[in-house]
Amino acid sequence: MPYVGMPARSDRLVEVLDQRGRPLLLMPKQTAQAQDLPHRVALALLRESGGRLWLARRPGHTPDKPPCWDFSARGPVPAGEAGTSAAARLLQAALGLPDLQPVRRAALPPLAFEGARRCILFTAVRRGGQVSSRGEGMFVDQDELAGLAEHFPDLLSPCLLWCVQNGYV
């Protein structure tokens, strides 16, 4: 943990970033989100050894935003935590798979539909074990994902759709 005197509940804090993506200050994640301040978010995709990806079904947040398929797991990176360990923790919490070793694939450019969130994409390969998702999910191959993006883009989260269309997934 790089911060001296970090409070016991540091998982509730995020690093607010400056214009160059460097940590500027620590702030409760709810405050950073409410004020739309830049902070790191891990986007994690679980991949089977055969290449299929696990997509999670996210509920709609408002009546005009229907449920959509999204990354296997996503969430803010707490202050002092490395992105890879945050991605592993998020995948374990979402899918019940311990000992995953996510690999950083890309820091996405700022995306208008993500607000101030600075998204970092990770993938992890499932070598065994059963996915025990708390929510709905499915494995898709690259062709199925490309077909969803082309013919049913409204079924994918804006960020996942952007990643597919721009070659990040």
PyMOL commands that set and color helices and strands:
alter all, ss='L'
color gray80, all
select helices_A, chain A and resi 10-12+29-34+83-95+112-114+142-151+153-155+158-165
alter helices_A, ss='H'
color red, helices_A
select strands_A, chain A and resi 13-17+23-28+39-48+53-58+68-70+73-76+103-107+117-126+137-140
alter strands_A, ss='S'
color yellow, strands_A
deselect
rebuild
show_as cartoon
